[in-house]
Amino acid sequence: MIVNLEASYFKGLRWFSITPKNVNLIIGANGTGKTNFADLIDFLSLTCRFGLKEAFERHGGLDEVRTKLPGGGRPPALKCAIVLDRDNYRGIEQGKYSFTLSASKGLVVDEEELDTVIYARSVGRPSSSERVKFDKSKKISLRFKRKKETIEAWSEDSLGLNPRIFEDEQNLILNAYGKLSNFRTISDYLSAMRVYNIDSTLAKQSSNGNDIELERSGSNLISFLKRVLVDEGAKEKLLNDLRYAVPYIKDIVPEKILNYTTLRFSEVDSKLDFRAQQMSDGTIRLLGLLALLRQTLPPPLVVIEEPENALHSYAVRTLLRIAMEVSALDRLPTQVFLTSHSPAVVDEVLGLEPQQTTATAGFVAKRKKGAGTIEPVSISIIKAISKNIGRPSDFLREGSFEDGPVQLEMEFGKQ
């Protein structure tokens, strides 16, 4: 689990440092940086999977990703730093990783540093449906420090011979060595982080796309669900989840039409069958979000953008209940980030009951001095909610999250 995340000069976010928990909510007005945060997580994942150059290309290029400063001049130095806590079932005891790009017009890595403790991988190569297993009795320390092309530190005992030079100034060591030896553990963790903003229109289309991994927009949702529905246990769990919010769904069956696959939904009350294209946007979107949270090999971190879109308030409650459940699993938990400005989502994540039962955190995306930042929700608001002075949505409607609850600060300042 990420326990600290810092970034500077990424798109509209000039600088922020947050300490997230199991379930995290980022609220804020339009244009303050919520989508930029989601893009940052996607960018970090792409960087570990494909390298810096491709990650930048997929996000529009270096000039589009790096924060634009007024007046032009020297470009800012984009930087990111991550601190990981223990995740026994993904092989990590603790870890720190950071990189800084040079303040130049071109793509140049100025600094990169890794300092982590992982567990040794068990012998054997798992199949695509099995997770990698680790021996928690065998710990391995990984450390390197790089300044431009020069490698200033390298833990020879665990990483092999000590290289003095890394000549690819446009790539990261973690990507270049990410599939080799012990580097794989930390690289796999960061590579597996995912962002989702399911578009119901795209998701309803018949598809023969990739069924292994759900796309950010949900454009291959039918292919993805087809694979999930083949597993009877996974199917029954998914249907049970869905029925909390859509109780009239009896069954969902993949259906072949010419060269394409769709889904056939059977209803209990009407006794009729409908294809995915005929189902409501909310039902399709909820089904996709539930499926990604219930994956057999879940990602260590997911960002769900505006989960309330097209969903009834009860469906939102169902989705967030399951998000909290999977975030607290003993084995393979998924850290969840939600970006939203919905009162229903705010109440379900930051309300009195969630504060008492789940490790949740709230953050506010704001504009300061012409750029975006992300800050923790005021402690005064959290105290007020815990004392049942008001619901989170009450403070949201009053603008207290964005502007600062002056009256509450005065009240609690006396204590």
C-alpha positions as CSV (number, residue, x, y, z in Angstrom):
1,M,0.0,0.0,0.0
2,I,1.2,3.5,-0.8
3,V,1.6,5.4,2.5
4,N,3.1,8.5,1.0
5,L,3.0,10.0,-2.5
6,E,4.6,13.2,-3.6
7,A,4.7,14.8,-7.0
8,S,5.7,18.1,-8.5
9,Y,5.0,19.7,-11.9
10,F,2.9,17.0,-13.3
11,K,0.3,18.5,-15.7
12,G,-1.9,20.9,-13.6
13,L,-0.5,19.8,-10.3
14,R,2.4,22.0,-9.2
15,W,3.2,20.1,-6.0
16,F,1.5,17.9,-3.4
17,S,2.3,15.4,-0.7
18,I,-0.4,13.0,0.6
19,T,-0.5,10.2,3.1
20,P,-3.3,7.9,1.8
21,K,-5.0,5.0,3.6
22,N,-7.0,2.0,2.4
23,V,-9.9,4.0,0.8
24,N,-9.2,7.5,-0.3
25,L,-11.5,10.2,-1.6
26,I,-10.3,13.2,-3.6
27,I,-12.8,16.0,-4.0
28,G,-12.6,19.4,-5.5
29,A,-14.2,21.8,-8.0
30,N,-13.8,21.2,-11.8
31,G,-10.3,22.0,-13.1
32,T,-8.5,21.7,-9.7
33,G,-6.6,18.5,-10.5
34,K,-8.7,15.4,-9.8
35,T,-8.2,14.0,-13.3
36,N,-4.5,15.0,-13.2
37,F,-4.1,12.8,-10.1
38,A,-5.6,9.8,-11.9
39,D,-3.4,10.5,-14.9
40,L,-0.3,10.5,-12.6
41,I,-1.1,7.0,-11.3
42,D,-1.6,5.9,-14.9
43,F,1.6,7.6,-16.0
44,L,3.6,5.8,-13.2
45,S,2.2,2.5,-14.2
46,L,3.0,3.0,-17.9
47,T,6.5,4.2,-17.0
48,C,7.2,0.9,-15.2
49,R,5.6,-1.2,-17.9
50,F,6.8,0.5,-21.1
51,G,9.4,3.2,-20.2
52,L,9.4,6.9,-19.8
53,K,9.2,7.8,-23.5
54,E,6.1,5.7,-24.2
55,A,4.5,6.9,-21.0
56,F,4.9,10.5,-22.1
57,E,3.7,9.7,-25.6
58,R,0.5,8.2,-24.3
59,H,-0.1,11.3,-22.3
60,G,0.5,13.7,-25.1
61,G,4.3,14.3,-24.9
62,L,6.7,16.0,-22.4
63,D,5.4,19.5,-23.1
64,E,1.8,18.4,-22.3
65,V,2.7,16.4,-19.2
66,R,5.1,18.8,-17.5
67,T,3.4,21.7,-15.7
68,K,3.4,24.9,-17.8
69,L,4.7,28.0,-16.0
70,P,3.6,31.5,-16.8
71,G,6.1,33.6,-18.7
72,G,7.9,30.6,-20.3
73,G,11.6,30.3,-19.5
74,R,13.3,27.2,-18.0
75,P,11.0,24.2,-17.8
76,P,10.3,22.9,-14.3
77,A,11.7,19.6,-13.0
78,L,9.0,16.9,-12.8
79,K,9.5,14.8,-9.8
80,C,7.7,11.9,-8.1
81,A,8.3,10.0,-4.9
82,I,6.5,6.9,-3.5
83,V,6.7,5.2,-0.1
84,L,5.3,1.7,0.2
85,D,4.2,-0.1,3.3
86,R,4.2,-3.9,3.9
87,D,2.3,-6.1,1.4
88,N,3.2,-9.7,2.3
89,Y,1.4,-11.3,-0.5
90,R,3.0,-9.1,-3.2
91,G,6.4,-9.5,-1.7
92,I,7.1,-6.1,-0.2
93,E,8.1,-5.3,3.4
94,Q,8.8,-1.6,2.8
95,G,10.0,0.5,0.0
96,K,10.9,4.0,-1.3
97,Y,11.2,5.0,-4.9
98,S,11.7,8.4,-6.5
99,F,12.8,10.0,-9.8
100,T,13.4,13.6,-11.0
101,L,13.6,14.8,-14.5
102,S,16.0,17.4,-15.5
103,A,14.9,21.0,-15.9
104,S,15.6,21.0,-19.6
105,K,13.6,21.1,-22.7
106,G,14.3,17.5,-23.5
107,L,13.6,14.3,-21.7
108,V,16.5,13.7,-19.3
109,V,16.5,11.8,-16.0
110,D,18.4,13.8,-13.5
111,E,18.0,11.6,-10.4
112,E,16.6,8.2,-9.5
113,E,16.7,6.3,-6.2
114,L,15.3,3.0,-4.9
115,D,15.6,1.8,-1.3
116,T,13.4,-1.2,-0.5
117,V,13.2,-4.5,1.3
118,I,11.4,-7.4,-0.5
119,Y,10.8,-11.1,0.1
120,A,12.5,-13.8,-2.0
121,R,10.3,-15.3,-4.7
122,S,9.4,-18.9,-4.3
123,V,10.7,-21.3,-6.9
124,G,8.5,-21.9,-9.9
125,R,6.8,-19.9,-12.6
126,P,3.1,-19.2,-11.9
127,S,0.5,-19.3,-14.6
128,S,-1.5,-16.2,-15.7
129,S,-4.2,-17.1,-13.2
130,E,-1.9,-17.7,-10.3
131,R,-0.1,-15.1,-8.1
132,V,3.6,-15.1,-7.5
133,K,4.4,-16.6,-4.1
134,F,7.0,-15.3,-1.7
135,D,9.1,-16.7,1.1
136,K,8.7,-14.1,4.0
137,S,11.6,-15.7,5.9
138,K,14.0,-14.5,3.2
139,K,14.4,-10.7,3.0
140,I,16.4,-9.0,0.3
141,S,17.5,-5.3,0.4
142,L,17.5,-3.5,-2.9
143,R,19.1,-0.1,-3.2
144,F,20.5,2.1,-6.0
145,K,21.0,5.8,-6.4
146,R,21.6,7.5,-9.7
147,K,22.7,11.0,-10.7
148,K,22.2,11.5,-14.5
149,E,24.3,8.7,-16.1
150,T,26.4,8.0,-13.0
151,I,25.3,5.3,-10.5
152,E,26.4,6.5,-7.1
153,A,25.1,3.6,-5.1
154,W,24.2,0.0,-5.9
155,S,23.6,-2.9,-3.4
156,E,25.9,-5.5,-5.0
157,D,24.8,-8.4,-2.8
158,S,21.3,-8.4,-4.1
159,L,21.5,-6.8,-7.6
160,G,24.6,-8.3,-8.9
161,L,27.8,-6.6,-10.2
162,N,28.0,-2.9,-9.5
163,P,27.4,-0.9,-12.8
164,R,29.0,2.6,-12.7
165,I,27.1,4.0,-15.7
166,F,23.5,3.8,-16.9
167,E,23.7,5.3,-20.4
168,D,20.0,5.6,-21.3
169,E,19.3,9.1,-20.0
170,Q,15.7,8.9,-21.2
171,N,14.8,5.9,-19.2
172,L,14.6,4.7,-15.7
173,I,16.7,1.9,-14.2
174,L,13.5,0.4,-12.7
175,N,12.0,0.0,-16.1
176,A,15.2,-1.2,-17.8
177,Y,15.8,-3.8,-15.1
178,G,12.2,-4.3,-14.1
179,K,11.8,-7.8,-15.5
180,L,15.1,-9.1,-14.2
181,S,15.8,-10.8,-10.9
182,N,14.7,-9.1,-7.7
183,F,13.7,-5.9,-9.4
184,R,10.6,-7.6,-10.7
185,T,8.8,-7.4,-7.3
186,I,8.8,-3.6,-7.0
187,S,8.4,-3.1,-10.7
188,D,5.4,-5.5,-10.9
189,Y,3.7,-3.7,-8.0
190,L,3.9,-0.3,-9.6
191,S,3.1,-1.6,-13.0
192,A,-0.1,-3.2,-11.8
193,M,-1.7,0.1,-10.6
194,R,-4.7,1.0,-12.6
195,V,-7.1,3.8,-13.4
196,Y,-10.7,3.4,-14.5
197,N,-13.4,5.7,-15.8
198,I,-15.9,3.4,-17.5
199,D,-17.8,4.9,-20.4
200,S,-21.1,3.0,-20.6
201,T,-21.5,3.8,-24.3
202,L,-18.2,2.2,-25.2
203,A,-18.7,-0.6,-22.7
204,K,-22.0,-1.8,-24.3
205,Q,-20.4,-2.4,-27.7
206,S,-20.0,-6.0,-28.8
207,S,-16.3,-6.8,-28.6
208,N,-13.6,-9.2,-29.4
209,G,-11.0,-7.2,-27.5
210,N,-8.4,-8.1,-24.9
211,D,-10.0,-10.1,-22.1
212,I,-7.1,-10.1,-19.6
213,E,-7.1,-6.5,-18.5
214,L,-9.9,-4.0,-18.4
215,E,-9.2,-0.8,-20.3
216,R,-9.4,2.6,-18.5
217,S,-12.6,3.5,-20.5
218,G,-14.1,0.1,-20.3
219,S,-14.1,-0.3,-24.1
220,N,-13.3,-4.0,-23.7
221,L,-15.7,-4.6,-20.8
222,I,-17.7,-7.3,-22.6
223,S,-14.6,-9.4,-23.4
224,F,-13.3,-8.9,-19.9
225,L,-16.6,-10.0,-18.3
226,K,-16.8,-13.0,-20.6
227,R,-13.6,-14.3,-19.1
228,V,-14.9,-13.6,-15.5
229,L,-18.2,-15.3,-16.1
230,V,-16.6,-18.5,-17.2
231,D,-15.5,-19.1,-13.6
232,E,-18.7,-20.2,-11.8
233,G,-17.4,-19.0,-8.4
234,A,-16.4,-15.6,-9.6
235,K,-19.7,-15.3,-11.6
236,E,-21.9,-16.1,-8.6
237,K,-20.0,-13.6,-6.4
238,L,-20.3,-10.9,-9.1
239,L,-24.1,-11.6,-9.5
240,N,-24.6,-11.4,-5.8
241,D,-22.8,-8.1,-5.6
242,L,-24.9,-6.7,-8.5
243,R,-28.2,-7.9,-7.1
244,Y,-27.7,-5.7,-4.0
245,A,-28.4,-2.7,-6.3
246,V,-30.2,-4.4,-9.2
247,P,-32.2,-7.3,-7.6
248,Y,-34.1,-8.3,-10.7
249,I,-31.0,-9.6,-12.6
250,K,-31.3,-13.4,-12.7
251,D,-28.3,-14.3,-14.9
252,I,-25.7,-13.0,-17.3
253,V,-24.4,-15.2,-20.1
254,P,-21.9,-14.4,-22.9
255,E,-23.5,-14.6,-26.3
256,K,-21.8,-14.9,-29.7
257,I,-23.3,-12.9,-32.6
258,L,-21.5,-13.5,-35.9
259,N,-17.8,-12.6,-35.0
260,Y,-18.5,-10.6,-31.9
261,T,-19.4,-11.3,-28.3
262,T,-22.1,-9.6,-26.2
263,L,-23.8,-10.3,-22.9
264,R,-27.4,-11.6,-22.4
265,F,-29.1,-10.5,-19.2
266,S,-32.0,-12.5,-17.9
267,E,-34.6,-10.8,-15.6
268,V,-36.5,-12.5,-12.7
269,D,-39.6,-10.4,-12.8
270,S,-40.2,-9.8,-16.5
271,K,-39.0,-13.3,-17.6
272,L,-37.3,-11.5,-20.5
273,D,-33.8,-11.5,-21.9
274,F,-31.9,-8.4,-22.9
275,R,-28.5,-7.8,-24.5
276,A,-25.9,-5.5,-23.0
277,Q,-26.8,-2.8,-25.5
278,Q,-30.4,-2.7,-24.1
279,M,-29.4,-2.4,-20.5
280,S,-29.2,0.8,-18.6
281,D,-25.9,2.8,-18.5
282,G,-25.9,2.5,-14.7
283,T,-26.2,-1.3,-14.7
284,I,-23.4,-1.7,-17.2
285,R,-21.1,0.7,-15.4
286,L,-21.8,-0.8,-11.9
287,L,-21.2,-4.3,-13.3
288,G,-17.8,-3.3,-14.7
289,L,-16.7,-1.6,-11.5
290,L,-17.7,-4.5,-9.4
291,A,-15.9,-6.9,-11.7
292,L,-12.6,-5.0,-11.5
293,L,-12.8,-4.9,-7.7
294,R,-13.5,-8.6,-7.5
295,Q,-10.7,-9.8,-9.9
296,T,-9.0,-13.1,-9.0
297,L,-5.6,-11.3,-9.1
298,P,-6.6,-7.8,-8.1
299,P,-4.3,-4.8,-8.7
300,P,-2.6,-3.3,-5.6
301,L,-4.1,0.1,-6.3
302,V,-7.0,1.4,-8.4
303,V,-8.3,4.8,-9.1
304,I,-12.0,5.1,-10.0
305,E,-13.0,8.4,-11.5
306,E,-16.4,9.8,-10.5
307,P,-17.9,6.4,-9.4
308,E,-21.3,8.1,-9.0
309,N,-21.8,8.6,-12.8
310,A,-25.1,7.0,-14.0
311,L,-25.5,5.2,-10.6
312,H,-28.4,5.4,-8.2
313,S,-27.5,6.3,-4.7
314,Y,-28.1,2.8,-3.5
315,A,-25.8,1.5,-6.3
316,V,-23.2,3.9,-5.1
317,R,-23.5,2.6,-1.6
318,T,-23.1,-1.0,-2.9
319,L,-20.0,-0.1,-4.9
320,L,-18.3,1.7,-2.0
321,R,-19.2,-1.0,0.5
322,I,-17.4,-3.5,-1.7
323,A,-14.5,-1.1,-2.3
324,M,-14.0,-0.9,1.5
325,E,-14.2,-4.6,1.8
326,V,-11.5,-5.4,-0.8
327,S,-9.3,-2.7,0.6
328,A,-9.2,-4.4,4.0
329,L,-8.5,-8.0,2.8
330,D,-5.7,-9.8,4.6
331,R,-4.6,-11.3,1.3
332,L,-4.1,-9.2,-1.8
333,P,-5.9,-6.0,-0.7
334,T,-6.6,-3.3,-3.2
335,Q,-5.9,0.3,-2.2
336,V,-8.7,2.4,-3.6
337,F,-8.7,6.1,-4.7
338,L,-12.0,7.8,-5.7
339,T,-12.2,11.2,-7.4
340,S,-15.6,12.7,-7.0
341,H,-17.7,15.8,-6.0
342,S,-20.8,13.8,-5.2
343,P,-22.5,14.3,-1.8
344,A,-23.4,10.6,-1.8
345,V,-19.8,9.5,-2.3
346,V,-18.5,12.0,0.3
347,D,-21.0,10.7,2.9
348,E,-20.2,7.0,2.2
349,V,-16.4,7.5,2.5
350,L,-16.0,10.2,5.1
351,G,-19.1,9.7,7.2
352,L,-19.2,8.8,10.8
353,E,-19.6,5.1,10.3
354,P,-16.8,4.7,7.7
355,Q,-14.5,6.6,10.0
356,Q,-15.1,4.1,12.8
357,T,-14.9,0.9,10.6
358,T,-12.5,1.6,7.7
359,A,-9.2,3.3,7.2
360,T,-10.4,6.1,5.0
361,A,-8.8,9.5,4.1
362,G,-10.1,12.6,2.4
363,F,-8.2,15.0,0.2
364,V,-9.2,18.2,-1.5
365,A,-7.9,19.3,-4.9
366,K,-7.4,23.1,-4.9
367,R,-6.1,25.9,-7.0
368,K,-3.4,28.0,-5.4
369,K,-1.4,30.7,-7.2
370,G,-2.5,29.6,-10.6
371,A,-1.8,25.8,-10.2
372,G,-3.3,22.8,-8.6
373,T,-2.4,21.0,-5.4
374,I,-3.9,18.3,-3.2
375,E,-4.3,18.7,0.5
376,P,-5.8,16.7,3.3
377,V,-9.4,17.5,4.4
378,S,-9.2,19.9,7.3
379,I,-8.9,18.2,10.7
380,S,-11.7,20.5,11.9
381,I,-14.1,18.9,9.5
382,I,-13.1,15.4,10.5
383,K,-13.6,16.3,14.1
384,A,-17.0,17.8,13.4
385,I,-18.1,14.7,11.6
386,S,-16.8,12.4,14.4
387,K,-18.8,14.5,16.9
388,N,-21.9,14.2,14.6
389,I,-22.1,18.0,14.2
390,G,-22.9,17.5,10.5
391,R,-22.6,15.1,7.6
392,P,-19.7,15.4,5.2
393,S,-22.1,16.4,2.4
394,D,-23.3,19.3,4.6
395,F,-19.8,20.7,4.6
396,L,-19.4,20.0,0.9
397,R,-22.5,22.0,0.0
398,E,-21.3,24.9,2.2
399,G,-18.0,25.0,0.5
400,S,-16.1,24.3,3.7
401,F,-13.8,21.6,2.1
402,E,-12.5,24.1,-0.4
403,D,-12.6,27.4,1.6
404,G,-11.7,26.3,5.1
405,P,-14.3,26.0,8.0
406,V,-13.5,29.1,9.9
407,Q,-16.2,28.7,12.5
408,L,-15.3,25.1,13.2
409,E,-11.6,26.0,13.6
410,M,-12.6,28.6,16.1
411,E,-14.8,26.2,18.0
412,F,-12.3,23.4,18.2
413,G,-9.4,25.8,18.9
414,K,-10.9,26.4,22.3
415,Q,-10.6,22.8,23.3
